[in-house]
Every structure is written in structure tokens, then in C-alpha cells.
Amino acid sequence: MLCGKGFALTAEFSAAASIVRCVTIQAATSVVVLAAALVGCANTDIAADQLNPTTARPQPPSEQSEQYVAALHQLVLVDHPFARAPSPVRYLYIVNGSSKPPSPVPSFGNEGMQIESELRNEMTAQSGDLPPIEFIASPDQRADPERSGLTVVENDGVIISFIPARQQENGGVHVGAYLWCGVDCRLGLTYALDKVDGHWTVTGTTGPISIS
């Protein structure tokens, strides 16, 4: 009887061991399948990232946009005609003029250069420390000579126009800029820019300066 019981127990142990081995194999198989699935998902995500341009690294701004934004910073935050810091200007209205060449001398009569949409977007993206920017077709859209306030421009703003950047033989660039905020509140000048530590920076002015 004991031998019979021992045989029965041995059979039961063998069956149990077989079950354990089966469960272990199944678990291991599940782990392998899960790992493969995860790798497949990761590869799919990587492929999707590579194919989807919206997940790509943002492109650096164009040199042209850096040049105009550097001139804009200098004009609005440093050289503004209000003779105090920080600049009291609350809004920037930049003239997006016609395709015809503007006057080579900054003046309020200058319609301003035509600014393509991509360049406008780049300039806006780099204007974080400036007042809000709006591109307008004509100075008349925001000028109000009857207005009382800091300026005769809506929202205590200023109207700005640019002359297209001109490349110089020494590698620098000249950018003409004009700021208007009233009959006796204007500034027109041409900035000289050079690359400093990899970025376009205003290093001075050139030519005549008109101010009132």
C-alpha cells in the first residue's frame, strides 16, 4: 500500500511538474511576444516621427528675419524717441508695403517694403520681448492724428517701416528703418549689422538720421 501511494504521489508530482513547465513556457512565450510587440511599436513610432514633418526639429530662423528683428529691437527698445527706459511703446504696426521698390531713404512717406508671409511669421516668432506686432498694408490703418495719448497711433503704438537689407562688401548688412508715432515724433535711420557670436547684431548706424 505504501508503495502504491508512493507511486501515486510520484505520478502526481510528475504531472504537477509538467504543468509548471507548461505554465513557465507559456509565460516566457508571452514575455517574448510582448517584447517583440513593444519593439515593433517603438520602431513604428520612430518611423512615424521620421515621416511626420511636424515632429521634426524646428528649423533655425533665416538670416533675413534675424537681421530685421535685430534692427527692430534696437529701434523700439533702445533708440525710440521717448528718451526713457524701458520703452513706453505698447504696440508695433509694421508696414507690409507694395512690391515696388521703396525710397532708399527712411521716411514716413515710404510705403515700406513688401514682407512675405514666411518672413512675417519668423519675425513674429522672434519678438518675444517686444510689444505685440501687427502687419498693416498702410500707415493710415492705425494712425489717428486726433487721438490723445502717448502717441497718435492706436494702442499707444508706433508705425514702423523697413527698407530691404543691403549686403555690404565687408560681410555686414545695412537695414533702413523708420518709426513714426506723431507729427513731431519720428525717427529714421540705417542700421549697420554684423554677425557676433553667430547672430546678427546692430553694431552702429550709417548715413543720415532724421529725428523729431
C-alpha positions in Angstrom: 0.0 0.0 0.0 2.8 2.4 0.8 4.5 1.6 -2.5 1.2 2.2 -4.3 0.8 5.5 -2.6 4.4 6.5 -3.3 3.8 5.6 -7.0 0.6 7.7 -7.0 2.4 10.6 -5.4 5.3 10.4 -7.9 2.8 10.5 -10.7 1.1 13.5 -9.2 4.4 15.3 -8.8 5.4 14.5 -12.4 2.0 15.8 -13.6 2.4 18.9 -11.4 6.0 19.5 -12.7 4.7 19.2 -16.3 2.0 21.7 -15.6 4.6 24.1 -14.0 6.9 23.6 -17.1 3.9 24.4 -19.4 3.0 27.5 -17.4 6.6 28.6 -17.4 7.0 28.1 -21.1 3.7 29.9 -21.8 4.8 32.8 -19.6 8.2 33.0 -21.3 6.5 32.9 -24.7 4.1 35.7 -23.6 7.1 37.8 -22.5 8.9 37.3 -25.8 5.7 38.1 -27.7 5.1 41.2 -25.6 8.8 42.4 -26.0 8.6 41.9 -29.8 5.3 43.9 -29.9 6.9 46.7 -27.9 9.9 46.8 -30.2 7.6 46.8 -33.1 5.6 49.7 -31.7 8.8 51.6 -30.9 10.1 51.1 -34.5 6.7 52.2 -35.8 6.8 55.4 -33.7 10.3 56.1 -34.9 9.3 55.6 -38.5 6.2 57.8 -38.0 8.4 60.5 -36.4 10.7 60.4 -39.4 7.8 60.6 -41.8 5.8 63.2 -40.0 7.4 66.7 -40.5 5.5 68.2 -37.6 7.7 66.1 -35.1 10.9 67.1 -36.7 13.2 69.6 -35.0 12.3 73.2 -35.7 14.4 74.9 -38.3 16.5 77.9 -37.2 15.3 81.3 -38.3 16.5 82.7 -41.6 19.3 85.2 -41.5 17.0 87.8 -43.1 14.5 87.5 -40.3 17.3 87.8 -37.7 18.5 91.0 -39.4 15.1 92.7 -39.3 14.4 91.6 -35.8 17.8 92.9 -34.6 17.0 96.3 -36.1 13.5 96.2 -34.7 14.9 95.5 -31.1 17.3 98.4 -31.4 14.8 100.8 -32.8 11.9 100.1 -30.4 13.8 99.2 -27.1 16.9 101.5 -27.4 16.6 104.2 -29.9 12.9 105.1 -29.6 12.2 108.9 -29.4 10.7 108.9 -26.0 14.1 109.3 -24.2 13.3 107.0 -21.3 13.7 103.3 -20.3 12.0 101.0 -20.5 10.4 101.8 -23.8 6.8 103.0 -23.3 5.7 101.7 -26.7 2.7 99.3 -26.4 2.2 98.1 -29.9 4.1 97.7 -33.2 2.4 98.2 -36.5 4.8 97.2 -39.3 4.0 98.3 -42.8 3.8 95.4 -45.3 4.1 97.6 -48.4 3.8 97.0 -52.1 6.2 95.1 -54.3 7.6 98.2 -55.9 11.0 99.3 -54.5 10.6 101.8 -51.6 12.6 105.0 -51.3 16.2 104.4 -50.3 15.9 107.0 -47.5 13.7 106.1 -44.5 10.7 108.4 -44.3 7.1 108.4 -43.3 6.1 108.7 -47.0 7.9 105.4 -47.6 5.2 102.7 -48.0 7.6 100.1 -46.6 9.0 97.0 -48.2 6.8 94.0 -49.0 7.3 91.3 -46.4 6.5 87.8 -47.5 4.3 85.7 -45.2 7.1 83.3 -44.1 9.3 86.3 -43.2 6.4 87.8 -41.2 6.0 84.6 -39.3 9.7 84.3 -38.5 9.8 87.9 -37.3 6.8 87.4 -35.1 8.3 84.2 -33.6 11.4 86.1 -32.5 9.7 89.0 -31.0 9.0 87.6 -27.5 10.4 90.6 -25.6 8.8 93.2 -27.9 5.3 94.6 -27.8 2.7 92.8 -29.9 3.2 93.0 -33.6 0.7 93.6 -36.4 1.5 93.9 -40.1 -0.5 96.5 -41.9 -0.9 97.5 -45.5 -0.7 101.3 -44.9 0.2 103.6 -42.0 -3.3 105.2 -42.4 -4.8 102.0 -41.0 -3.6 102.7 -37.4 -2.6 106.4 -37.4 -5.2 108.8 -35.7 -4.0 112.4 -35.6 -6.9 113.3 -33.3 -6.0 110.7 -30.7 -4.8 111.8 -27.3 -2.3 109.6 -25.5 1.4 108.7 -25.7 1.2 108.5 -29.5 -1.3 109.3 -32.2 -1.2 105.6 -33.1 -3.8 103.1 -31.9 -3.0 101.3 -28.6 -0.1 103.8 -27.8 1.8 102.1 -30.6 4.2 103.1 -33.3 4.2 102.6 -37.1 7.4 101.0 -38.4 8.6 100.5 -42.0 11.8 98.9 -43.3 14.0 99.3 -46.3 15.3 95.9 -47.7 18.6 94.8 -46.2 21.6 95.6 -48.3 24.6 93.3 -48.3 28.0 95.0 -47.8 31.4 94.1 -49.1 32.7 93.5 -45.6 30.1 90.8 -45.0 27.9 93.1 -42.9 24.3 94.3 -43.7 22.6 97.7 -43.8 18.9 97.8 -42.8 16.9 101.0 -43.1 14.2 101.5 -40.5 11.6 104.2 -39.8 9.5 104.7 -36.7 6.5 107.1 -36.6 4.4 108.0 -33.6 3.1 111.5 -34.4 3.8 114.7 -36.3 6.7 115.6 -34.0 7.5 112.0 -33.1 9.6 110.2 -35.7 12.9 108.5 -36.2 14.5 107.3 -39.4 18.0 105.8 -39.8 20.0 103.0 -41.3 21.5 100.3 -39.0 24.8 98.6 -39.7 24.7 94.9 -38.6 27.4 92.3 -38.3 27.5 88.7 -37.1 28.5 88.5 -33.5 28.8 85.1 -31.9 26.8 83.6 -34.7 23.9 86.1 -34.5 23.1 89.3 -36.5 23.7 92.2 -34.2 23.3 96.0 -34.6 26.8 97.5 -34.3 26.1 101.0 -35.3 24.4 103.3 -37.8 25.4 104.7 -41.2 24.2 107.7 -43.3 21.8 110.4 -42.3 19.5 110.2 -39.3 16.1 112.0 -39.3 14.5 112.6 -35.9 11.8 114.9 -34.4 
